[in-house]
Amino acid sequence: MGLRWLPLVLLSLAMSSWAASPSLQESFEQIAHQAEAARAADRIRDAIDLYKRGVRLHPQWTEGWWSLGTLLYDQDRFPEATLAFQRFAANAPKPGVAYSFLGLCEYESHEYDKALGHFRAWARAGWPGTPQSIDVSVFHFALLLTRDREFVQALYLLATEAQKIGENPTLAEAMGLASLRMRNLPEDYAPEKREMVWLAGEAAISAAQSTPGLERSNEFADRLVSRYPEAPEVHYFRGTLFAAQKKPANAEREYRQELQVSPEHLPAMLALAGIDLDKNDVTEAGTLARKAVDLAPKDAEAHQVFGRVLMAKGQDATSAKELEMAKELAPDSALVRSHLAMVYSRLGRTQASKAEAAAFLRLKSKEGVLAPPQEKLQPETGEKTR
């Protein structure tokens, strides 16, 4: 056949394709209908096979990819479910809901870094999903934040769950790990630490219930301290509970005991420096904050506290530099922006002060939201929360 016949051949093929397309479409619609019917009848294996056939015929079928992914997820077929959710996310106009399921699948497949990235993407998308899927995803998100040393954020998320569901052993264990700043998942820490984690978790979950759980929280926390007085993190955790109860003298005692156990415990240093500042003891506060900055030069809170100390000493220019460093490391910290506004005002930098005050109000308004919006989590830049 010569090249002069090529256009006729192509036209013939195109016409054949057009003629076949109605039957292909009819076949796809029939398969889609059968898949939905199989799923409704709880014939899971048949439904999975039919959805697979449907997405092969129509790769842009987002509903099919979603249904296939959720069915595979429910069957614990996590690698296959991951592929289905990836295809859904690639084609859906609003893929946010798939990110949480990708995170859950990757968690079960022990791909923890990928899972954390997808949970962060889910948060940025606005935490979409059903109430049940949101609760499951928030819980696993918090576990991975604990593993990633984001203890404060993990406890925030877990506390929101505790306020909704109350006492729960699984939730208490997760809160115990985060409270004791242990970078472990529930399945991978030493058995001999389980009682310690359980006591901390029961104290934390009760504290999350606010006034009704205060007595119970103190009971478990006291037992924790009496049984494990030499264990790292125990006194610091007890101090944070006292601080939340507005008992600064008790909190100070526990922070000092933590520094006896762990002399370079950064959070205890900074908490103690904050108490010193409230008492106008700038000498010890300065020593502690300076040491904290030396130990962790990329820690936003260390620079923020040191900036406060310098401002209290009247060293406003140096204070501004420390607070600017804190802002660079944690641009979404309302506290940093408020102190920057103050020091800029003292330096006569009126416009800069107004800008920081406006940023403070904008960021502060987000802190009152009960549900865990992404703004409640610190940005990914800077050093991890200690």
N, C-alpha and C positions, 0 to 999 in steps of 0.2 A: 504494500500500500504506500503510495507517495505522500509527501507532506501536504499536497494540495487537498487530500481527503480529511486532514486532521480536524478542521472546523466542523465538518459534518459528523465525525465520530464524537467529538465533544458534545455537540448538540444532542445527538442521540442518547449519550450517557446522561445528560442533564434531564432530558425528558423522561428517561427511565426512572431517575431518582425522584422526580416530581410525582410520577405515577405511583411510586412505592411509598411515598411519605404518608399518605392518609392511613395506610394499613399499619405503618410503624407507630403513628400517633395513636391509632386505635389500640394497638397492642400495649403501648405504654399506659394508656388510661385504664385498660383492663387490669394490668398488673398492679397499678397503684390502688385501684379499687379492691382487688383481692388482698393486697398487703394490709390495707386498713381493716378489712373484714377479719383477716387472720389475727391481727393484733387485738381487735375488739373481742374476739372469741378466745383470747388467751392461748392461741396456737403460736407460741413464741418462735419455735424453730421455723415453721412455715413463713411467718411474718418476716423474719430475718432474711430468709432466702428470697422472698419476693421483693423486699426493699433493695436487696443487692442487685437483683435483675433490673429493677426500676431505675436505679441510679446509673447502671451501666448503659441503659438505653438513653437516659436523659441526665447527663452529669451535672446539669445546673439545677436539678430538683432539690432545692434546699430543704423542703419539708421531708423529703425522703431521707436525706443525709441525717437530719435531726432525729427522725424516728429510728433510723438504723442505729445511730449512736446511742440513744437512750436505751434501746433494747439490749444492745451489746454490753452497755455499762451495767444494766441490771443483772446480766448473766456473768458478771465479773470477767468479761472478755476485754480487758482494758486496752491492750495494744490495738485491737481492731476498732474499739470505740474511739480511741484517740484519732485514728485516721478518718473516721466518719465525721467527728467534730471539727477536724481541721478542714475538711472539704466544705462543711457547713459554714465555718467562719470565713472561708475564702470567697463564698458566693452570696452570703446573706448581707442585706443592706445594714442590718444592726446585729453584728456578731457577738455582742457583749456577753449574752447568756452562755454562749459556747465556751468562753474562756474559763468559767468556773468549772465546767465539766472536764475541760482539758486539764485543769489543775488537779481535779480529783483523780482522773485516770492516771496522770503522771505520778501523783503521790503513791497510788497503789502499785505502780510499776517501779517505784523507788527512783524516779527521775526528779529528785526534790528541787533542784535549781530551776529546771524548766517549769515545774509546778508552781513555784513561788512567782516566777515571772508571769505566768498566766493569771494567777490570783491578783497580782498587782494590776494587770490589764483589765481584769474584771472590775476591780475597784474603780479604776479610771472611767470605766463605762457606766458607772452608776449603780453597781451591785444588783443587776437584774436577776430575776428568777422567781420561783414560787417560794412561799415562806419556808417550806421544808428544805428545798435545795439551797436556799440562802443560809439557813442554820448550819447545814452540813458543810457548806463551803467556808463559811466564816470560821468554823471550828478548825478545819484543816489548814486554812490560811494562818490562823493563830499558831498552830503547831509548827508550821514552817517559819514563821517569824521568830519563834523561840529558838529554833535551830539556827537561825541566821543572826542571833544575838539582838534581835529587836524586842527585848523583853517588855518594855513599857507598852508598845503598841499591841503586842500579843495579849497582855493582861487587859488592856482596854477592850479588845474584841471579846475576850472570854468573859469579862465582867458583864458586857451587854447580854450575852447568852445566859449568864447566871441570873440576871435580873428577870429574864423571861421564864426560865424553866426551873429555877430553884436548885435544890440539892440534887446532885448527879455525880456518881463516882467517877465516870469517865471525864467529865468536865473538871472535877476537883483534881484529878491527877494532872491534867493539862495545866491547870492554874498553879499547882504545886511546882511543876518544873519551871514555869516562867517566874514564879515568885522567888525561887531559889537560884534563878539565873543559870539554869542547867541547859546546855545546848543539846538536849536529847529529845528524841521522840518517845512516846509512851512505851514503845516496844524495845527500846535499845539502851536502857540504863541498868546499872547494877542492882540486883535483887536486894542487896543489903541497904540500899538507899530508899526502898519503897515506903517504909514507915515514915521516914523523914519527909518525903515528898507528899505522902498522904496527909500528914499533920499540917504542913504548909498549905496544901490545897484546900483542906477543910476550913482553915482559918481564912484563906482568901475568898472562898466562895461564900462564906458567911458574911465577911466584910462587905461583899458586893451587895448584900441584901440591906445594907445601911443599918438603921437603928434596930430593926427586929433581930438582926444577926450579930449585934455588937458583942453581947455577952458570950455567945458561942464562939465567935471569932477569937476573943481574948483567951478563952479556955484552951482552944487548940494551939494558939500561939505560945501560951505559957508552957504547955506540955512540950512543944517543939524546942523551946529554949532550954528547958530543964533536962531534956533527954540528949540534946546535941549542942551543948554549950561551946564546944571547940570546933564545930563544923563551920566552914566558910559559908557566908551568905545568911546564916540563920539570924544573927543579931541585926544585920542590916534590914532584913525583911521585917523583923519585929519592930525596928525603928520606924519603918514606913507606915506600919499600922498605927503606931502611936502618933505619928505626924498627922495621919488622916483623921485621928480622933482629937486633934488639937491639944496634944499633950507634949509640948516641945521639950520639957525637962526629961521625960521618959525617953523620948526619941533620941535626945542628945546622948543619954547614957548608953543606949544600944549602939549608936553609931560609933561611939568611942570604944566600946567592946569589940565591935567589928574590926576596927583598926588595930586592936591588939591581936586579933586572930589573923587578919590580912592587912599588913601595914600599907600596902599600895592599893587598897580598895577605893577606886576612884569615886563611885557614887556616894560612899560614906563620907569621903573627904568633902565633896561638894555639898552634901546635905548638912554636914557640920558647919561648913563655912557659911551657908545660908542662915543657920541658927545664930552663928556669931554676929553676922551682919544685923540681924534683928535685935541683938543685944548691944549693938554698937562696938563690938570687940573686933576692930579692924586689924589688929595685930595678928591674932591667930587666924582670922579669916584670910588675910593676905598670904600668910605662910602656907595654908592649906591650898588656896587657889593657885598660887604660884607653882606649887608642887604638882597639882593636877594638870596644869598646862604643860609642864615639863614632861610629865608621864604620857600625856595624850595630846600632842600638839594639834591634832585634827579633830578634837572633840569640841563641838559647838558649846555645850554647857560649861565646860571648863573655861573657855574664853569669856562666856557671858558672865559667869560668877566673878572671874578676875576683873572684868570690866566694871562690875558693880563695886568691887572693893576699891579700885582705883578712883572711881567717882566719889565714893565715901571719903576718900583721903584728899579730895580736891584736885586730883591729877586728871583733869578732864580730857586733855589732848591724848594722853596715853590710854585713858579709858575708852575714848572713841575708837582708837585703833583696835583694841581688843574686841569691842562690840561689833566693829565692822568685820572682823575675822569671824566672829560668831554668826553674823548675818550671812556671810559667804558660805559657811558650812551648813547653815540651817535657815534658808531664806523664808520659810513658812512658820517660823517661831514668833508668835505674838509677843512673848516676853522679851525677846531680843529687840524687837522693833520698838517696844515701849521704852526700854532703857536707852536706846539710840536717840529717840525723840527727846528724852530728858537731857542727855549729855550734849546734843546739838544745840538745844535751847540755851544751855549754860555757856556754850562756846559762841553764842550769838549767830549761829547758822539757822536763821529763822525758817527759810524755805525748806531746807533739809529736815528740820524738826517737824514741820507740818506734814511733809510727805511720809515720814516714819510714823507719825501719829495716825494718819489716815490708814496706813498699812496695818497698824496695830488694831484699829477698830474693825477693819475688814476681816482680818484673821481671827480676832477674838470672837466675832459674831458666829463663826463656824464652830467654835468650841461648844456651843450650847445645843447643838443638834444631837438628839438622843441616838438616832440610828447611826451606824458607823460609816459616814461618807469618807471618800478618799482623803479629804482634807485633814481628817483626824490622824492620818498616818503621816509621819515625817517623810520628806522627800528622800529619794534614793541617793542623792548626792551627799558627800560628807562621810564621816566615820559612823560605824554602826552604834546604835544605842548601847551603852555599856551593860 
